[in-house]
Amino acid sequence: MEEVVISVKDVKIRYRFLKKISLLKSMFSLKKFAKTEYFEAVKGITFDVKKGQILGIVGKNGSGKSTLLRALAGIFSPDEGSIDLHGHSISLMSIGVGFNGALTGRENIYLSGTLLGFSREQINEKIDDIIEFSELGKFIDRPVKTYSSGMHSKLAFSITAILETEIMLVDEVLSVGDARFKKKSYEKMKSLIENSDRTVLIVSHSMDALQKLCDSILWIHDGEFKMMGKTEEVLPEYIKFMS
């Protein structure tokens, strides 16, 4: 029986925001100047991911894909339902997530590595490889807040790709950066997922990358579960729907 490494059960995630009331309306009302409203980004999604599975997640913009990945990474907890990683280590590869803008790229490598559960000694063993792969040069010792989106992507990808965890979450970083780095990242990702023990979830709008890398697809539409199955079954249906 195949080992389940991620169990998502009836997960709901809501964002809270304040809706301002105009000054004129407030003059004739005893209510507060603003009221709280909620937006449900993920609406009761349930699925399992097995060890070694390479799962692509698709859906139009605003469907809750990145929100779901952040919940899986533990950046925030679901409002309802549960997420169980069954004790496995997990990392999120996403632009700027987990970075402290005031710290340098080098310092953020140590910060990110520590948050992923690696010791300073383990990070020291890998840091030269991370810096070399990132191609940031002298910018590695400059504050991350001065980085372009492409430089953020390079650093995020390099940290997660070199400090290998059991579960990798990849959020659009394969499509950011110059053409040469995209190809380099794609080849690195291919080599990483050749390890049958590693589980990968990829959010991407690149149908070509998903088709080549993923063995299965999860389709989310407006925060709801739409379809999940083999790549060759789900992806054509999604492309047809979007066209």
C-alpha positions in Angstrom: 0.0 0.0 0.0 1.4 3.4 -1.0 2.3 5.8 1.8 0.2 9.0 2.2 2.4 11.9 3.1 -0.1 14.8 2.9 -3.7 14.5 4.0 -6.0 17.5 3.4 -9.5 17.1 4.8 -12.3 19.6 4.3 -9.9 22.6 4.5 -11.5 26.1 4.5 -9.4 29.3 4.5 -10.9 32.7 4.9 -9.3 36.2 4.5 -10.6 39.0 6.7 -10.7 42.6 5.6 -12.2 45.8 6.6 -14.7 47.6 4.4 -14.6 51.3 4.9 -17.8 53.4 5.3 -17.8 56.8 3.9 -17.6 59.8 6.2 -21.1 61.0 5.1 -22.7 57.7 6.0 -20.9 57.6 9.3 -22.3 61.0 10.3 -25.8 59.5 10.2 -25.0 56.1 11.7 -24.0 54.9 15.2 -22.1 52.0 13.7 -18.3 51.9 13.5 -16.5 53.5 10.6 -15.6 50.1 9.2 -17.0 46.6 9.2 -15.4 43.3 8.9 -16.0 41.1 5.9 -14.7 37.7 4.9 -13.6 36.2 1.7 -13.4 32.4 1.5 -10.4 31.6 -0.6 -10.4 27.8 -0.1 -13.8 26.1 0.3 -13.7 22.7 1.9 -11.0 20.9 -0.2 -10.2 17.3 0.5 -7.4 15.2 -1.1 -4.4 13.0 -0.3 -0.9 13.0 -1.8 1.2 9.8 -1.8 4.9 9.5 -1.3 6.8 10.2 -4.5 3.8 11.8 -6.2 4.5 14.9 -8.4 1.2 16.8 -8.3 0.5 19.9 -10.4 -2.1 22.3 -9.1 -4.1 24.3 -11.7 -6.8 26.9 -11.7 -7.5 30.4 -12.9 -6.1 33.3 -11.0 -7.8 33.7 -7.6 -8.7 30.1 -7.3 -6.8 29.6 -4.0 -3.8 27.7 -5.3 -1.1 29.8 -3.6 -3.3 30.1 -0.5 -3.5 26.3 -0.3 0.3 25.9 -0.7 1.0 28.5 2.1 -1.4 26.5 4.4 0.4 23.3 3.6 3.8 25.0 4.4 2.4 26.1 7.8 2.5 29.8 7.1 -1.0 30.0 8.4 -3.6 27.5 9.7 -6.9 26.7 8.0 -10.0 28.2 9.5 -11.7 24.8 9.3 -10.6 21.2 8.5 -7.1 19.7 8.9 -3.8 19.3 7.2 -1.6 16.3 8.2 2.0 16.0 6.8 2.5 12.7 8.7 5.8 14.0 10.2 7.5 14.8 7.0 9.7 17.9 6.4 8.3 20.4 3.9 9.6 23.5 2.1 7.9 26.2 0.1 9.6 27.6 -3.0 7.9 31.0 -3.6 9.0 34.5 -4.4 9.8 36.4 -1.2 8.0 34.1 1.1 10.0 33.6 4.3 12.5 36.3 3.4 13.4 39.2 5.7 13.9 42.2 3.4 16.3 43.9 5.8 18.7 41.0 5.8 21.2 40.1 3.1 20.7 37.1 0.8 23.4 35.2 2.7 21.6 35.9 6.0 18.3 34.8 4.5 19.8 31.5 3.5 20.6 30.8 7.2 17.1 32.1 8.2 15.3 30.0 5.6 17.4 26.9 6.4 16.8 27.2 10.1 13.0 27.5 9.5 13.2 24.3 7.4 14.8 22.5 10.3 18.4 22.4 9.2 21.3 23.1 11.6 23.8 25.8 11.0 26.4 23.1 10.4 24.2 21.5 7.7 23.6 25.0 6.1 27.3 25.7 6.1 27.9 22.5 4.1 25.5 23.7 1.4 25.8 27.4 1.4 28.5 27.7 -1.3 26.4 25.5 -3.6 23.3 27.6 -2.9 25.1 30.9 -3.7 26.7 29.4 -6.8 23.4 28.1 -8.2 21.6 31.4 -7.4 24.1 33.3 -9.6 23.5 36.4 -7.4 27.3 37.2 -7.2 28.0 40.3 -5.0 24.2 40.8 -4.5 24.2 37.8 -2.0 25.6 40.2 0.6 23.1 43.0 -0.1 19.6 43.4 1.5 16.9 41.2 -0.1 14.6 44.3 -0.3 16.9 45.6 -3.1 16.3 42.5 -5.2 14.3 42.3 -8.3 11.5 39.6 -8.6 13.9 37.5 -10.7 16.6 37.7 -8.0 14.0 36.7 -5.4 13.1 33.7 -7.5 16.7 32.6 -8.0 17.4 32.8 -4.3 14.2 31.0 -3.3 14.7 28.2 -5.8 18.4 27.7 -4.9 17.7 27.4 -1.2 14.9 24.9 -1.6 16.6 23.0 -4.4 19.9 22.6 -2.5 18.5 22.1 1.0 16.4 19.2 0.0 13.3 18.4 2.1 11.0 15.3 1.8 8.1 17.5 0.4 8.7 20.4 -1.9 6.0 23.0 -2.7 6.8 25.1 -5.8 4.8 28.2 -6.5 5.4 29.7 -9.9 9.1 30.1 -9.5 9.8 28.0 -12.6 8.4 30.7 -14.8 10.4 33.7 -13.3 13.8 34.8 -14.3 15.8 34.9 -17.6 15.4 32.1 -20.1 18.7 30.5 -19.2 17.9 30.3 -15.5 14.4 29.0 -16.3 16.0 26.1 -18.3 18.5 25.6 -15.4 15.7 25.5 -12.8 13.7 23.1 -14.9 16.6 20.7 -15.3 17.3 20.9 -11.6 13.7 20.2 -10.8 13.7 17.2 -13.1 16.7 15.8 -11.3 15.1 16.4 -7.9 11.9 14.6 -8.7 13.8 11.5 -10.1 14.2 10.6 -6.4 11.1 8.4 -5.8 11.1 9.3 -2.1 10.6 13.0 -2.8 7.0 14.4 -3.1 6.5 17.6 -5.1 3.5 19.9 -5.5 3.8 22.5 -8.3 1.6 25.5 -8.9 2.2 26.8 -12.4 0.5 28.4 -15.4 2.9 26.6 -17.7 1.0 23.7 -19.2 4.1 22.4 -20.9 6.1 22.2 -17.6 3.2 20.5 -15.8 2.7 18.0 -18.6 6.4 17.1 -18.6 7.0 17.1 -14.8 3.8 16.0 -13.1 2.2 12.5 -12.9 -1.1 13.9 -11.6 -3.1 17.2 -11.5 -5.3 18.8 -8.9 -7.8 21.3 -10.5 -9.2 24.0 -8.2 -11.9 26.4 -9.4 -13.0 29.4 -7.3 -11.6 27.8 -4.2 -13.4 24.5 -4.7 -12.2 21.0 -5.7 -13.0 20.5 -9.4 -11.0 17.4 -10.5 -8.0 15.3 -9.6 -6.3 12.5 -11.5 -3.6 11.6 -14.0 -2.0 14.4 -15.9 -3.1 13.1 -19.3 -6.8 13.0 -18.0 -7.1 16.2 -16.1 -4.9 18.7 -18.0 -6.8 18.4 -21.3 -10.1 19.0 -19.5 -8.7 22.1 -17.7 -7.3 23.5 -21.0 -10.6 22.9 -22.7 -12.4 24.6 -19.9 -10.1 27.6 -19.9 -10.3 28.1 -23.6 
